[in-house]
Every structure is written in structure tokens, then in C-alpha cells.
Amino acid sequence: MRIVLLGPPGAGKGTQSARLVEKYDIVQLSTGDMLRTAVKAGTPVGLKAKAVMEAGHLVSDETVIGIIADRITDADCANGYILDGFPRTVAQAEALDRLLTESGHKLDAVVELLVDDAAMVSRIVKRRADAVAAGQPVRKDDDTEVFKDRIVKYREETAPVSGYYEQTGRRQTVDGMAPIEEIAAQIDAILLA
């Protein structure tokens, strides 16, 4: 099962991905996590991406596509995967379609979590407060101003990906503001249809 989860930062893609991983025995491929791992490991891609990420900006299409192209061929992806945070641009969506076609695969579902931007800012403020309360490090992209900038960039640069998948008849939507269990039920209904 190959799934793309769409939605702005903080929409709950990570929460739903974790549940889907367990339920369907597939892996979550979060470009953010992959990039943070590369930064921590000091890989060439990580060093290139570090300054861009710390400023709250998006890493180039070329870099992200390269990471995804390599990762989806790993053995643990044979049963399927969830792409969380990818594709971020129409060019990335087109590149993903080419990669999948070349490997004889296709996407099984494209699910978009529809959310309210103001509520998303509140979620990020809570996520930051929860991390601080738990004594965990706070991600740089959980800064309120950085997050607001990311929402603007998402609406300008990434939202067109939704239109791309809608034009090809593959986009399904769920109410991302509903309780977690209701969102999960909506996604499961799409996957089992």
C-alpha cells in the first residue's frame, strides 16, 4: 500500500501515519524526519539542508526527490509506505509519479487532511508547550513565527499539489479538525473502498 498524506504543517499527518504503520504493516517516510536524520548524521545532504531547515525554509525539490528515490527502494518499503511531507510541489508529485511508473507501482491513495490555519497555530503552540513540559527538545520549526511562515509557504507552494492530485482523480479529503479517532475512521474508509 502506497499512500500520500497531504496537509499543512501540524495537520496531524504524523499522528495518522503512526497509526497506519501499525495497522497496515507499512513504513512511514517523513521527509522532515529523513532530513533531520541526515542533518544529525552530518551527511552531505544533511549539511546542505541544515541552514535551510533552521531558517524554516523548504529544502530544494532536487534534494528531496533524491532522498525519496533512494528510500522507496529499501527492503522495508516492499510492503508499502506512507509519504508524509512529500510531495511538497507539483514538480515533486510529477517526479514521484515517474519514479513509481518506472518501478511498476502506483499510489493506492492520496489523502488530504483539511484544516483551519488559526487552529493549526494553536496546535503548534500546544505541541511546543507539551515538549517543554516533558523536558524534550523543542523543534526549531515549532517556533510560532517560523510555523506561521511555514503555513504561508505551504499555501503558496504546496497547496497546488492538492489540485494536481484532484485533476488526476486521486485526491480524497478528510476533516482534519475532527477528533483523531474520527480522522482515522475517515482514512480507513478511503483505504478500504
NORCORCOR-V800272 format. One record per residue. N is the residue number from 1. RES is the residue in three letters. SS is DSSP state (A for helix, B for strand, O for the rest). PHI is phi in degrees with one decimal (none if undefined). Layout:
((N/RES/SS/PHI) (N/RES/SS/PHI))
This chain:
((1/MET/O/none) (2/ARG/B/-117.0) (3/ILE/B/-127.2) (4/VAL/B/-109.4) (5/LEU/B/-105.7) (6/LEU/B/-109.1) (7/GLY/O/153.0) (8/PRO/O/-68.2) (9/PRO/O/-54.7) (10/GLY/O/82.8) (11/ALA/O/-74.1) (12/GLY/O/106.9) (13/LYS/A/-60.9) (14/GLY/A/-65.0) (15/THR/A/-62.3) (16/GLN/A/-70.2) (17/SER/A/-61.1) (18/ALA/A/-58.7) (19/ARG/A/-67.5) (20/LEU/A/-66.6) (21/VAL/A/-57.1) (22/GLU/A/-68.7) (23/LYS/A/-68.9) (24/TYR/A/-109.6) (25/ASP/O/54.2) (26/ILE/O/-124.3) (27/VAL/B/-106.0) (28/GLN/B/-94.5) (29/LEU/B/-114.1) (30/SER/B/-97.8) (31/THR/A/-61.5) (32/GLY/A/-59.9) (33/ASP/A/-64.2) (34/MET/A/-62.6) (35/LEU/A/-68.3) (36/ARG/A/-62.7) (37/THR/A/-64.0) (38/ALA/A/-64.5) (39/VAL/A/-63.3) (40/LYS/A/-62.0) (41/ALA/A/-77.9) (42/GLY/O/71.5) (43/THR/O/-69.7) (44/PRO/A/-54.8) (45/VAL/A/-64.4) (46/GLY/A/-62.8) (47/LEU/A/-64.8) (48/LYS/A/-66.6) (49/ALA/A/-83.7) (50/LYS/A/-54.9) (51/ALA/A/-64.1) (52/VAL/A/-64.9) (53/MET/A/-66.8) (54/GLU/A/-63.6) (55/ALA/O/-83.8) (56/GLY/O/82.7) (57/HIS/O/-95.1) (58/LEU/O/-88.4) (59/VAL/O/-73.1) (60/SER/O/-60.3) (61/ASP/A/-54.3) (62/GLU/A/-56.4) (63/THR/A/-65.5) (64/VAL/A/-66.7) (65/ILE/A/-61.0) (66/GLY/A/-61.3) (67/ILE/A/-63.7) (68/ILE/A/-65.5) (69/ALA/A/-57.1) (70/ASP/A/-70.4) (71/ARG/A/-69.6) (72/ILE/O/-72.2) (73/THR/O/-93.2) (74/ASP/O/-66.1) (75/ALA/A/-57.5) (76/ASP/A/-71.0) (77/CYS/A/-94.9) (78/ALA/O/-59.4) (79/ASN/O/-84.3) (80/GLY/O/128.1) (81/TYR/B/-162.2) (82/ILE/B/-113.9) (83/LEU/B/-94.1) (84/ASP/B/-115.2) (85/GLY/O/91.7) (86/PHE/O/-146.4) (87/PRO/O/-80.2) (88/ARG/O/-99.3) (89/THR/O/-135.0) (90/VAL/A/-62.0) (91/ALA/A/-60.4) (92/GLN/A/-67.7) (93/ALA/A/-63.2) (94/GLU/A/-65.0) (95/ALA/A/-64.1) (96/LEU/A/-62.9) (97/ASP/A/-57.7) (98/ARG/A/-63.8) (99/LEU/A/-58.3) (100/LEU/A/-67.5) (101/THR/A/-60.8) (102/GLU/A/-62.1) (103/SER/O/-96.4) (104/GLY/O/76.3) (105/HIS/O/-119.6) (106/LYS/O/-149.5) (107/LEU/O/-76.9) (108/ASP/O/-88.9) (109/ALA/B/-159.4) (110/VAL/B/-123.9) (111/VAL/B/-117.7) (112/GLU/B/-108.1) (113/LEU/B/-89.1) (114/LEU/B/-86.4) (115/VAL/O/-138.3) (116/ASP/O/-98.4) (117/ASP/A/-59.0) (118/ALA/A/-63.3) (119/ALA/A/-66.4) (120/MET/A/-66.6) (121/VAL/A/-61.4) (122/SER/A/-62.1) (123/ARG/A/-61.4) (124/ILE/A/-67.3) (125/VAL/A/-59.5) (126/LYS/A/-66.8) (127/ARG/A/-60.7) (128/ARG/A/-64.7) (129/ALA/A/-63.2) (130/ASP/A/-64.3) (131/ALA/A/-63.8) (132/VAL/A/-61.7) (133/ALA/A/-62.1) (134/ALA/O/-85.5) (135/GLY/O/72.7) (136/GLN/O/-94.0) (137/PRO/O/-66.6) (138/VAL/O/-95.2) (139/ARG/O/-66.0) (140/LYS/A/-59.6) (141/ASP/A/-80.7) (142/ASP/A/-94.4) (143/ASP/O/-69.5) (144/THR/A/-56.7) (145/GLU/A/-68.5) (146/VAL/A/-62.9) (147/PHE/A/-63.2) (148/LYS/A/-59.0) (149/ASP/A/-63.5) (150/ARG/A/-65.0) (151/ILE/A/-63.8) (152/VAL/A/-60.3) (153/LYS/A/-63.0) (154/TYR/A/-60.2) (155/ARG/A/-61.7) (156/GLU/A/-77.9) (157/GLU/A/-103.0) (158/THR/A/-99.7) (159/ALA/A/-52.8) (160/PRO/A/-59.9) (161/VAL/A/-62.5) (162/SER/A/-58.4) (163/GLY/A/-63.3) (164/TYR/A/-58.7) (165/TYR/A/-72.1) (166/GLU/A/-67.0) (167/GLN/A/-62.1) (168/THR/O/-91.4) (169/GLY/O/74.5) (170/ARG/O/-104.1) (171/ARG/B/-80.2) (172/GLN/B/-120.0) (173/THR/B/-119.2) (174/VAL/B/-134.2) (175/ASP/B/-78.9) (176/GLY/O/-73.0) (177/MET/O/-94.6) (178/ALA/O/-71.2) (179/PRO/O/-58.5) (180/ILE/A/-51.1) (181/GLU/A/-65.2) (182/GLU/A/-70.2) (183/ILE/A/-61.0) (184/ALA/A/-58.6) (185/ALA/A/-63.6) (186/GLN/A/-62.2) (187/ILE/A/-66.1) (188/ASP/A/-59.0) (189/ALA/A/-61.7) (190/ILE/A/-65.3) (191/LEU/A/-69.6) (192/LEU/A/-92.3) (193/ALA/O/-71.4))
